[in-house]
Amino acid sequence: MSMGEVDRTPERGSQQQGELIVRVNVIGTVIFVVTAVVAAAVFTTAAQWVGATTAMALFAVGVFGFLWGFWNAVQRSRDEEVSVTQLYMLLGAGTPKEVRRTMLLMLGIQVVAAFGTAVWRIDGPDGSPGSSLAVGLLVPMFGLGLNGLWAAYHAEFGKRMDPEAVAARTETEHERVDSDVDVSTSTISIDQNEAHG
């Protein structure tokens, strides 16, 4: 990096920041489940407003976390190999098992609670199709966004391979495949000629 360039690589987050993201995910999930279940069980206008407002707030936090995490992951991808599955599903060795288990469990609970309460009250209070509980289907964005935010700052990714080395390796593989095809083709044509005498 030259003197005039600015290092745009995000600083790696502290362990406390990583734990805070996990804690926010757990707390947000619990709040969503409680408000959604109460709204579905009671099904009053006030309960529905609380459930819908909670769902929209969590969705907004999720979108913000998703975009923030994505932007920082792009910065890291200049030097590291960042995959979508590592970023949003926390797969791979770069994420501690405990963090992965907790974050994916919260995402799963969000999906189940969102679909469960929406199906439970599929019609509005007046019998018309649809209810405000369908807004809960947006909440899994909260879990995905926090997954991406956590991974962008705390996951370990492998070093990005040199593009010239990747190109050379790809060229070598293509040459090997081409030579295999030529050999097999020539063998087939010889065998066919032998059959004709």
C-alpha positions in Angstrom: 0.0 0.0 0.0 1.5 3.4 -1.0 1.6 6.5 1.1 -1.4 8.1 -0.6 -3.7 5.0 -0.4 -6.2 4.6 2.5 -6.5 1.1 4.0 -10.2 0.3 3.6 -10.0 -3.1 5.3 -12.4 -3.2 8.3 -10.8 -3.7 11.7 -11.4 -7.1 13.2 -14.0 -6.9 15.9 -13.3 -7.7 19.6 -14.6 -10.8 21.3 -17.0 -8.6 23.3 -18.5 -7.1 20.1 -19.0 -10.6 18.7 -20.7 -11.7 21.9 -22.9 -8.6 21.8 -24.1 -9.5 18.3 -25.0 -13.1 19.4 -26.8 -11.7 22.5 -28.8 -9.2 20.4 -29.9 -12.0 18.2 -31.0 -14.1 21.1 -32.9 -11.2 22.8 -34.5 -10.1 19.5 -35.6 -13.6 18.8 -37.2 -14.0 22.3 -39.0 -10.7 22.0 -40.3 -11.6 18.5 -41.5 -15.1 19.6 -43.3 -13.6 22.7 -45.0 -10.8 20.8 -46.0 -13.0 17.9 -47.4 -15.8 20.0 -49.3 -13.3 22.2 -50.6 -11.5 19.1 -51.8 -14.8 17.6 -53.3 -16.1 20.9 -55.1 -12.9 22.0 -55.6 -11.5 18.4 -56.7 -8.1 19.6 -55.9 -5.0 17.6 -53.4 -3.8 20.2 -51.6 -7.2 20.4 -51.4 -7.3 16.6 -49.9 -3.7 16.5 -47.3 -4.7 19.1 -46.5 -7.9 17.1 -46.3 -6.1 13.7 -44.2 -3.2 15.1 -41.8 -5.6 16.7 -41.5 -7.6 13.5 -40.9 -4.5 11.4 -38.3 -3.1 13.8 -36.4 -6.5 13.8 -36.6 -6.6 10.0 -35.1 -3.0 9.8 -32.3 -4.0 12.1 -31.7 -7.1 10.0 -31.5 -5.1 6.7 -29.1 -2.7 8.3 -26.9 -5.5 9.6 -27.1 -7.4 6.3 -25.9 -4.3 4.3 -23.2 -3.4 6.9 -21.9 -6.9 7.0 -22.0 -7.3 3.3 -20.0 -4.0 2.8 -17.4 -5.1 5.3 -17.2 -8.6 3.8 -16.5 -7.0 0.4 -13.6 -5.1 1.9 -12.2 -8.3 3.4 -12.7 -10.2 0.1 -9.8 -8.2 -1.4 -7.4 -10.3 0.7 -9.5 -13.2 1.8 -11.7 -15.8 0.2 -15.2 -15.0 1.5 -18.1 -17.2 0.5 -21.9 -16.5 0.9 -22.4 -19.7 2.9 -19.6 -18.7 5.3 -21.0 -15.2 5.6 -24.7 -15.8 6.1 -24.9 -19.4 7.2 -21.7 -19.3 9.2 -20.5 -22.6 7.6 -16.9 -23.6 7.6 -14.1 -23.8 10.1 -13.8 -20.0 10.5 -16.8 -19.8 12.8 -16.7 -21.4 16.3 -19.3 -24.2 16.7 -21.0 -22.6 19.7 -21.5 -19.3 17.8 -22.8 -21.2 14.7 -25.1 -23.3 16.7 -26.6 -20.4 18.6 -27.0 -18.1 15.6 -28.5 -20.8 13.3 -30.8 -21.9 16.1 -32.1 -18.4 16.5 -32.6 -18.2 12.7 -34.5 -21.4 12.8 -36.7 -20.3 15.7 -37.5 -17.0 13.8 -38.6 -19.0 10.7 -40.7 -21.4 12.7 -42.3 -18.7 14.8 -43.0 -16.5 11.8 -44.7 -19.3 9.7 -46.4 -20.8 12.7 -48.1 -17.6 13.9 -48.9 -16.5 10.3 -50.6 -19.9 9.6 -52.3 -19.9 13.0 -54.1 -16.7 12.2 -54.3 -16.9 8.5 -57.5 -14.7 8.4 -58.0 -11.3 10.0 -60.3 -10.7 13.0 -63.2 -9.9 10.6 -62.7 -13.1 8.7 -61.1 -11.5 5.7 -58.0 -13.2 4.3 -54.6 -12.2 5.7 -53.6 -10.7 9.1 -50.9 -8.5 10.4 -49.1 -11.5 11.7 -47.9 -12.2 8.2 -45.4 -9.3 8.8 -43.5 -11.7 11.0 -42.3 -13.5 7.8 -39.8 -10.7 7.4 -38.1 -11.4 10.7 -35.7 -14.1 9.5 -33.9 -11.2 7.8 -32.9 -10.1 11.3 -31.1 -13.5 11.8 -29.5 -13.4 8.4 -28.3 -9.8 8.8 -26.7 -10.5 12.2 -25.1 -13.7 10.9 -23.5 -11.6 8.1 -22.5 -8.8 10.5 -20.9 -11.3 12.9 -19.0 -13.1 10.1 -17.8 -9.9 8.4 -16.0 -8.9 11.6 -15.2 -12.1 13.5 -15.1 -15.2 11.1 -11.8 -16.5 9.9 -11.5 -16.7 6.1 -8.7 -18.2 4.1 -6.2 -16.1 2.2 -7.2 -15.1 -1.3 -5.3 -17.0 -3.9 -3.1 -15.1 -6.3 -5.1 -14.7 -9.6 -2.1 -15.6 -11.7 -1.7 -18.9 -9.8 -5.4 -19.7 -10.2 -5.2 -18.9 -13.9 -2.1 -21.1 -14.3 -3.8 -24.0 -12.4 -6.9 -23.7 -14.4 -4.9 -23.7 -17.7 -3.0 -26.8 -16.5 -6.3 -28.6 -15.7 -7.8 -27.7 -19.1 -4.7 -29.1 -20.8 -4.9 -32.3 -18.9 -8.6 -32.7 -19.7 -8.0 -32.0 -23.4 -5.2 -34.6 -23.5 -7.5 -37.1 -21.8 -10.2 -36.5 -24.4 -7.8 -36.8 -27.3 -6.4 -40.1 -26.1 -9.9 -41.6 -25.5 -11.1 -40.4 -28.9 -8.2 -41.8 -30.7 -8.5 -45.2 -28.9 -12.2 -45.4 -29.8 -11.5 -44.7 -33.5 -8.7 -47.4 -33.6 -11.1 -49.9 -32.0 -13.8 -49.1 -34.5 -11.3 -49.5 -37.4 -10.2 -52.9 -36.1 -13.8 -54.1 -36.1 -14.1 -53.3 -39.8 -10.9 -55.3 -40.6 
